[in-house]
Amino acid sequence: MTLTPELLARLDQANKLTDQGRTEEAEALLRQLQGFAPAHANLALLLEQKRDLLGALEQHRCAAALMPDNRLIQFNLATALEHARRYQESEAAYRLALALDPQFAEAWHNLGNCLQEQGRVEEADQAYRQALRLKPDFRAARSSHLMNLHYLKDATPQAIHDTTKAYAAALARQDKTSPAPPRADKTPLRIGLLCAYVRSHPLGSLAEAGLSALDHERFPLFFYVNEPGEDDCARSLRTHCKEWRQIGELSDQAVAQQIEADGIDILIDLAGHTRGHRLGVMALKPAPVQMHWGVAYWNGLGMEAIDFLLTDRVEVPPDSSFPLSEAPLYLPHSFACYHPPDDAPPVSSLPMLEHGAPCFGSFNRLAKLNDGVLELWGRLMAAAPEGSRLFVQAHAFDDESVRQRFLERLAAVGIASDQVELVGALKHADLLAAYAKVDVALDCFPWSGSIITLEALLMGVPVVTCPHPSITGRHSASFLSSLGETGWIARDADSYIATALDLVSDATRLAGIRSGLRDRLLASPVCNGALFARNLESLLTKAWIEKIRPR
């Protein structure tokens, strides 16, 4: 299509219609400009806003075919392919964008995300590092790099802490606010909750039950939410809060000023380094007392502006040498309070009784399944009864190339493809129903399961874990300890194998465990919102008193 002033004017008109929210008119106009690459590119972005991913992908492909040497069009195509879980094609498009512009830091960052989704976390680490070499103040790349470090089997807690501290120092290079000094007679305590987003996963699963059960007269809640969008979790928590503020369009300084104006006494970060975080607000110290609660990001934050870390004695043993900048505040049972889904299917019968041999399973992200984990599973399968199977569910398996690469990795540790069932993305109800195929769930290291572990227990499936010497590696151990099943917590690799084999050695016993496990979980402290809330209230009061006590 020949570029003319009229063509550019019509494209500009379509952009203005989009900005005005008149998306149907904009889409109709853009569809009249077929064959003009910028129109295809803009239509793709518009369709993404409407959640028409397949339609958007088609338009991205058209734009890329018309302008193959445009780095941004290739980048947008790669991003759409990644969202569609077509990781091999996405990686190729990111690499083409980088061939066109090797200095394209955003493409290096997104390539890292794409590699991580495929479980190629060492390669992802290199991509994130390159993004940061090109753009040292790239906050999203810093956070992605730090998150990815937790997947690396050779990354020590001290190395992760050192990186965390370095990123925290960069965040602190801004003018801090000066909140009013805390008063000893302060009641009620105003609690601010700083969130990237409020949705059922993970905040709804691990924090909603406890927050909803707080005494809101004594502890009124103020939510500061960065990303828009609501689900049942957000709608529920709205009914329990005094104020709900959307902060996505505000600067860090403006958010800090709002927190001060609201008179927040204790500000709790619920995001850590997850996407959409506002740690820049925490760095400004807008509240007298600040803490991090790891229901989305499972580690300390290395920030001088954060006083406390909400945790438990299994996640952070009092006698441990875990490197932390925050003082631990110990919840007496577990660091989180589980809110099971209302639509969970019933617990199935033990599949081992039907098939005669056990099926071990994992529902964790592929990034957690490092070579050390697979080597251990290979040893387990070699020692397991004849006919034993391995079930692995991960959304990345929607890409056939990822599936084949994983089967090759399993073959390298002695697990044949005919012993394995790989399943891709599932709707949540179908994911829970898939536990009907699994007798015993296998945890990962160094990044342990959290919600995945709780869902396995909810579906009657025991979980075998081997805690790692880090907070990230001890979630399952925390939940199992609160449940009273410390026997499923292995001391080392040999103990991990022995524990899994012992569980499947007696099908009748395992069937009994399965039939009663859900009720035991629901009756445990892990699912007791009222108990968790009383304990949390005590800790918030303790933190306040400790902060105002004369030194």
Secondary structure as UniProt FT lines:
FT   HELIX           5..19
FT   TURN            20..21
FT   HELIX           23..31
FT   TURN            32..35
FT   HELIX           37..49
FT   TURN            50..51
FT   HELIX           53..66
FT   TURN            68..69
FT   HELIX           71..83
FT   TURN            84..85
FT   HELIX           87..100
FT   TURN            102..103
FT   HELIX           105..117
FT   TURN            118..119
FT   HELIX           121..134
FT   TURN            136..137
FT   HELIX           139..149
FT   TURN            150..151
FT   TURN            153..154
FT   HELIX           157..171
FT   TURN            184..185
FT   STRAND          191..195
FT   HELIX           200..204
FT   HELIX           205..206
FT   HELIX           208..212
FT   TURN            216..218
FT   STRAND          221..225
FT   HELIX           232..238
FT   TURN            239..240
FT   STRAND          243..246
FT   TURN            248..249
FT   HELIX           252..261
FT   TURN            262..263
FT   STRAND          266..269
FT   TURN            272..273
FT   TURN            275..276
FT   HELIX           279..283
FT   STRAND          289..293
FT   TURN            304..305
FT   STRAND          308..312
FT   TURN            313..315
FT   TURN            318..319
FT   STRAND          327..331
FT   TURN            342..343
FT   HELIX           351..355
FT   STRAND          359..362
FT   HELIX           366..368
FT   HELIX           371..383
FT   TURN            386..387
FT   STRAND          389..393
FT   HELIX           395..398
FT   HELIX           400..412
FT   TURN            413..414
FT   HELIX           417..419
FT   STRAND          420..423
FT   HELIX           428..433
FT   HELIX           434..437
FT   STRAND          440..442
FT   HELIX           451..458
FT   TURN            459..460
FT   STRAND          463..465
FT   HELIX           472..474
FT   HELIX           475..483
FT   HELIX           486..488
FT   HELIX           493..503
FT   TURN            504..505
FT   HELIX           507..523
FT   HELIX           525..527
FT   HELIX           529..548
//
